[in-house]
Amino acid sequence: MLPNESLLNYYFPNEAEVHWSLMIVIYPYITGLVAGAFVVSSLYHVFKIKAFENIARFALVSAFCFGLFAAVPLLLHLGQPLRAFNIFFTPHTTSAMSVFGFVYSSYMILLMVELWLVYREYFIQKAKETQGVAGLVWKALTLGVTDYTPEAARFDHKLTTFLAAIGIPWACFLHGYVGFIFGSVKANAWWATPLQPIIFLMSAIVSGIAMLMLMYSFIRWRTRQPYDFRMIHNLMVFLWGFFIIDFFLEGLEIVYVAYEHGHHWSVIGPLLSGPLYGTFLVGQLLILSVIPFLILGYITIFDPWGKRLLYLANLASFMLVLQVLFMRFNVVVGGQLISKSDRGFSEFHFEFLAREGVLPAIIILSAPFAVFYLISRVIPILSDEPQTEWPTGIEDQVREKTT
């Protein structure tokens, strides 16, 4: 009998190719942006956080734009994408992948209804002011209701709050189930952990908030409109809070497996010190986690203002957007590098022009921003009157004492 160390880098022929490649990496990434953006919108509609009033519609439209393309990576990955609709005709309730179709479609319907309620007054106003073909389009968007009374406004507000409240657990279910799919694969040491759904969900909220910050800053810079520093500060406080949970859950998962020092660590340890050393330990944890963690902590504790706040918030947000993308890559691709023989690792090679290559991934990731731009040319998304002052309270008292 050969000792355990006699066979190294032995993997089966069907492991020579990583089947879940970049399309399966950006698929949970986009769904995470949907969930994170929707949470920001719900912070105002459900939890009545006044600081996010001006960005609530912006976050809701962003979630809708990202949601439109959440399933596109899966369609490109499928060998027969036209058969994707079979999950609706022949549902399989015991399959997590089959359930996704119903969760995703119902969530998009919820988003569209909430968007219609938020913009219904604007649709009615434009239908009355516009003539011709454009007027017919606006009238179609009103669904035949051309009067907007105070009673209708109160009803829309209550219904919007109700839908936003339902949407929070639905968004958590939409993205948490992605982590469930990976976490339920017991044969893979890198995926098999009950923390996987929670980690996916927390990182989704982090990426959504960070992306909204980058989009908001770019739009304000491009249109030369003033920044809402109060909103930016509060957004960074929430981002730091969610990132604390996400960062320590990811670290806790590794520390637990290392401390247990069982069979899983005999596979994960060499994986982290080998193929994933650069992307996980150096990239995801050291650079893209520690630095934004310190920056957000500084913003929360010391309350910087003006350009300093803007630069720090954008730097931290940009690094966290990359951090979550690295995390998706390390989980999806990294887990497939482990040989089923538990001896050695496969290799992953990036392709540029292939169906699941780098260029299609860039196009899919860019598509939501193009749709967002088109929508912004038709309906108002951001208010032009940001609150540039601090809220009255302890902060003002401290500033008065110091001055």
N, C-alpha and C positions, 0 to 999 in steps of 0.2 A: 504493500500500500504506500502511495506517495504522501509525503507530508504536505501540510496545507500550503506551504510557501513554494511548492514545486510548480504549481500552475499559476502564472501571472498573465493578466490581460487576455484571459480566455472569455470570449463571448460568442454567442450562437450566430449563425449566418443571418437570421432575421433581425439582428441588432446592429448590423453594419450601417443602417440608415436611421436617422432620428425622424420618426414619422410625424410627431407633433412639433412642427417647426414654428416659424415666425407668425403665421396666421393664428395659431393657438396661443401665442404669446400676447399679441395685441388684442385678441378677443376679450380676455378678462380685463385687460387694461382699459379698453373703451367702456365696457360695462361698469368698471369702477369709476370712471369719470362721470357717468350718468348718475350713479348713486351719490357720489360726493357733491355734485352740483345740486341735486334735488334736496339733499340735507340742508344746504345753505338756504335754499328757498324756503324750506319748512321752518327754519329758525325764526323767520319773520311771520309766516302765515299761521303757524301752530303755536310757537313759543313766544310770539309777540316781542321779539327782540328788535327794538326800534332802530338800532344802528344799521340793520340790514334791509331797511325798507327800500332804499334806492337800488339795491342790487338783487332784490327778490325776483323781479321779472327777468332780469338778466340771467340769473342762475337757472330759472325755469326754462327759458328758451335754450340755454346752453345744454341742459340735460336732454331736451328734446332733440337737438341737433346731433349730439353724440349717440343718442338712442337709435336714430335712424340708421346708423352704420354699425351698430353693435353686432349684428348677425352676419354682416358681409364677410368677415374673415372666415367664418364657418362655411359659408357657401363656396368660397374659393378653395377651401381645404377639401370639401367633399368631392369624391370622384364623379358622382351624379347629382349635382346641386338641384336639378329639377324635381328630384324625389324628396326634397326637404319637406314639402307640404304633406307628405304621407303621415307625419306625426300627428296631424290634426284629424286625418281620416281614420287612422288606425292607432289610437292612443295606447300607450303602454305605461300604465301608472307606476310600475315597479322600476322603470328606467329613468334615471336622473336626467339623461340627455333628452329624452322624449318630453319630460315635464317642462324643460326649458322653453319649448315653443309656446306653451300656454302661459307661463309666467311672463315671458318677454312681451307677447302680444297684448296681454291684459294690462301690463304696466304701461305700454305705449298708448293704449286707449285712455288710461287714466291721465297720462301726461297731456294728451290732446284735449281732453275735456276740461282739464284745469286751465290750460292755456286759453281755450275759448272763453271760459268764464272770466279770466283776468282781462282779456282784450275785447269783451263783448261790447262794452260802451264805446270803445274806439271804432269797432266795426260798424256800429249803428251810425255814429257820427260821420264816418267816411261815406256810408251808403247814402246819406242825405245830401252830402256836399258834392259827390262825384256823379258825373253823367257818362253815358256811353257804355262801352264794353267794360271799362274799369268799374263803373257804377254797378253793373250787373254782378261782377265778381264780389264786390263788397256786400251787395244785398244777399248773395248766396251764402256768404260767411255769417250773416245775421240769422240764417235759418228762418227767414220770414218774419222775425220780430224786429220792428223798426222803432219801438218806443222803449225808453229806458227811464223808469220811474225810480224814486228813492226806495220804494218797497222792493223793486227788482234788484237794486244795488245791494241792499241788505241781504237779500236771499242769495245773491251771487257770492257775497263775502262769506256767508255761513257755509255754503256748499263748497267753496274753495278751501276753507279751513278744514272741512270734513275730509275732502279728497286728499289734502296735504297730509292730514293725520294718518289716513289709510296708506298713503304712499310711502311713509317712512318705513314701516315694517315690510312693505312690499319691495322697496328698494333694497332693504337688508336681505330679504329672501332672494331677490334677483341675483345679487352678487355673492351672498354667502353660500349659495348652492354651488357656485363654481369652486370654492374651496372645499366644499363637501365632496365633489367629484374626485378631486385629487386625494383628499384625506382618507377616503374610503378604500383606496387601493392599498390593501394591507401588504401586498407582495413587494412594494417599493418602500425601502427604508426612509427615503428622503421625503416622501409624501404622507406616509401613514402616521398622522397625528391628529387628535381631536381639536387641536388649536388651529388647524388649517383654515376652516371657515371664518373664524374670528379674525385671524391675521389678514385674510383676503378682504374682509369687510372693513377693518380699520384702515388698511392701506388704501382702499378704494376711497374712503372719505378724505384721507390725506391728499391723495392725488387730485380729487375733484376740487377741493378748496384751493390747492396750490395753482391748478390750471385756471380757475376763475380769477385769481389774483393777477396772473400773467396776462390774461385776456383783458381784464379791466384796465390795467396799467397801459397796455398797448393802445387800446381804444382811446383812452383819455389823452395819451401823448399824441396820437394821430389826429385827433379832432381838436387838440389844443384847449381842452376843457379842464377846469380845476379839479384836483383830486379830493376825494372825501377821506381825509386822513383819519377821522374818527372811525369810519367804517373799516379802513385798512388795518388800523390797530386792533380793533375787535376781531377782525377776520384772522389776524395772526395769532391772537390769543387762543381762539378756538382751534386753529391749526396746530399750535403747540400742544394743546391738550390731547387732541386725537393722536398726534404723532408720538407723544409719550406712551400712550397705550400700545400703539402699533410697534414702536421700537423695542419696548421691553418684552412684549409678547414674542417677537421674533428672536430676541436674545434668550428669553426663557426657554424657548423650544430647543435651542442648541445646547444651552447649559444643562438642561434636564437630561438630554440624550448622552451628553458627555459625562455627567455625574453618574448616570446609571451604568455606563461603560459595558453595555451588553452587546448583543449581535448587531444592533442597528449602528452603534458607534464604530464598530469595526469596518462598516461600509461608509458611513457618513464622514468619519475622520479623514480617511484618505481622499474622499471626494472634495472636501473643503481645502485640504492642503495640496490638492492636485489640480484637476480641471477647473474648479470654481474658486481657486485662490484669488485670482485677479478680479473677477466680476462680483464675487460675494464678499469675501473678507476685506479686500482693499477698496473696491468700488462701492458696493452697497452699504456695508457697515461702517467702514472707517471714514471715507471721504463724504459720501452722500447722506450719511445719517448723523455723524457726530457734529459736523460743521453746521448744518441747518438747525440741529438741536440747540447748539449754543447760541446761534443767531436769534432764534425765536425766543429763547429764554431771556436774552438781553432785551429784545423788544417788549416782552411782557413785563419785565421787572423794572426797567429803567425808562420806559415811555419815551423813546426818541420821537422826533417830530420833523415834519417837512421832508426835505430831500433825503436826509439820513434814513428816516423811516421807509421811504419809498425804495431806496436802493437796497437796503437790508431785506425788506420784505420780498422784493423781486428776486434777489439772490437766493434766499432760502426757498422760495417757491419753485424756482427753476431747478434747484438741486433736488428737491423732493419729488418733482415730476420725473426726473431721471431716476431717482432712487426706486420709485415704485415700478418703473419700467424695467430696471435691473432686477428687481425682486421677481417680477413675472417671468423674466427670462431664466433666472436661476432656478425657479421652481419647475417651470414647464420643461425646459430643455435639460436643466441639470439633473432632474429625476430620471430622465431617459438615458443619461450617460452611464448609469449604473448597470453593469451586466447582470443578467438574470442568473448567471453562475456565481454571483457575488465575488468574482475575481476579475479585477481590472475594469476599465471604463471604455466606452465607445467615444467617438469623436464627432463633433458637430462643425460643419463648414458652412459659412454664409454664402448664399448665392444672391446675385444682384437682379438678374432679369428673369429668373424662374417664376412660376406661378405663385409660389410662396416665398419669393425672394425679398430683398431689401426694398427695391423700387415699388412693388405693389403694396408693401407695408407702409411706406411713406405716403403713397397716394391715398390709402384708406385713412390714415391718421390725419391727413390734410383735408379730406372731404368735409368733415363736420364744420371746420372753420369757414370753408367756402359757402356752405349752406347758411351758416350764421350770418355771414356778410350779406347774402341775398335777402334774408329775412329782415335784417336791420335796415335795409333800404326801403322796406315797405311799412313796417310798424316800429313805433318807438320802443326801445329796449332799456336805455339808461336815462335817468333824469339828468337834466342840465343844471340842477341846483343842488350840488352836493353839500353836505354839512361839514364845513371845514373847521368848526370849532369843537373843543372838547365839551362833553356833557358836564353840567353843573354837578358838583359833588366834591369828593375828597381831593381829586386832582386839582381842582380850582383852588381849594383852600391851601393845599401845599404850595402851589405856585404863588399865591398871594403872600404867604409867609416868607417864601424865599426871596421875593422881590421887595 
